[in-house]
Amino acid sequence: MKVSKQQSAENRQAILDAAARLFRERGIQGVGVAEIMAAAGFTHGGFYGHFASKEALAAEVVDQVYAHSTGKLKERLERANGDASEHFRQYLNPRHRDRAGDGCPMPALAGDAAREVGPVPEASARGIAAYLRELACHRPDGTVITEPDDADKSRAILSLSALVGGMVLARATHESAPELSDEILARLPKELDRAWTIKRA
């Protein structure tokens, strides 16, 4: 039976959604095409009707999940008039730590991208750059700018490094040292609040 264009698009998105969850939970190399297709509710044989390769799928997944995370960041900053404290607390919380499959792609996939070549690291670099730009263009005083200066860029890089690094450490220690994991999540937002300022002469 012939599948409509709309149904084909929905099936393709279902594969992307399944891959996005599994990649973030277990890494790009930690899951195969057959498992992704099964999670999406399809047979292995249908994969190549939608994607040329697993690498092509992974690159598209990375583009989509980074775009989603950047959009969420932008919404939070605009809603809070540039105050990033709520974003820091939403990001650095136990729910995000414990649900990697639904969370920000950077703590889960940045390491994978560093080990890959081709479209996956390229997609990751685009996503990281876009996220950093959103942080840099939303100043703590509520101003939204189009050309961030050095202070804006430094603030963005420091903040994102702390968010991603903190989440990686919290997940790495959660099983064996849960108190340390919780402490990382509790302390970092307060330190980021202090850093989220603009100091100019």
Secondary structure in CASP SS format (residue, H / E / C, confidence):
PFRMAT SS
TARGET T0000
AUTHOR 0000-0000-0000
METHOD secondary structure of the structure
MODEL  1
M C 1.00
K C 1.00
V C 1.00
S C 1.00
K H 1.00
Q H 1.00
Q H 1.00
S H 1.00
A H 1.00
E H 1.00
N H 1.00
R H 1.00
Q H 1.00
A H 1.00
I H 1.00
L H 1.00
D H 1.00
A H 1.00
A H 1.00
A H 1.00
R H 1.00
L H 1.00
F H 1.00
R H 1.00
E H 1.00
R H 1.00
G C 1.00
I H 1.00
Q H 1.00
G H 1.00
V C 1.00
G C 1.00
V H 1.00
A H 1.00
E H 1.00
I H 1.00
M H 1.00
A H 1.00
A H 1.00
A H 1.00
G C 1.00
F C 1.00
T C 1.00
H H 1.00
G H 1.00
G H 1.00
F H 1.00
Y H 1.00
G H 1.00
H C 1.00
F C 1.00
A C 1.00
S C 1.00
K H 1.00
E H 1.00
A H 1.00
L H 1.00
A H 1.00
A H 1.00
E H 1.00
V H 1.00
V H 1.00
D H 1.00
Q H 1.00
V H 1.00
Y H 1.00
A H 1.00
H H 1.00
S H 1.00
T H 1.00
G H 1.00
K H 1.00
L H 1.00
K H 1.00
E H 1.00
R H 1.00
L H 1.00
E H 1.00
R H 1.00
A C 1.00
N C 1.00
G C 1.00
D C 1.00
A C 1.00
S H 1.00
E H 1.00
H H 1.00
F H 1.00
R H 1.00
Q H 1.00
Y H 1.00
L C 1.00
N C 1.00
P H 1.00
R H 1.00
H H 1.00
R H 1.00
D H 1.00
R C 1.00
A H 1.00
G H 1.00
D H 1.00
G C 1.00
C C 1.00
P H 1.00
M H 1.00
P H 1.00
A H 1.00
L H 1.00
A H 1.00
G H 1.00
D H 1.00
A H 1.00
A H 1.00
R H 1.00
E C 1.00
V C 1.00
G C 1.00
P H 1.00
V H 1.00
P H 1.00
E H 1.00
A H 1.00
S H 1.00
A H 1.00
R H 1.00
G H 1.00
I H 1.00
A H 1.00
A H 1.00
Y H 1.00
L H 1.00
R H 1.00
E H 1.00
L H 1.00
A H 1.00
C H 1.00
H E 1.00
R C 1.00
P C 1.00
D C 1.00
G C 1.00
T C 1.00
V E 1.00
I C 1.00
T C 1.00
E C 1.00
P C 1.00
D C 1.00
D H 1.00
A H 1.00
D H 1.00
K H 1.00
S H 1.00
R H 1.00
A H 1.00
I H 1.00
L H 1.00
S H 1.00
L H 1.00
S H 1.00
A H 1.00
L H 1.00
V H 1.00
G H 1.00
G H 1.00
M H 1.00
V H 1.00
L H 1.00
A H 1.00
R H 1.00
A H 1.00
T H 1.00
H H 1.00
E C 1.00
S C 1.00
A C 1.00
P H 1.00
E H 1.00
L H 1.00
S H 1.00
D H 1.00
E H 1.00
I H 1.00
L H 1.00
A H 1.00
R H 1.00
L H 1.00
P H 1.00
K H 1.00
E H 1.00
L H 1.00
D H 1.00
R H 1.00
A H 1.00
W C 1.00
T C 1.00
I C 1.00
K C 1.00
R C 1.00
A C 1.00
END
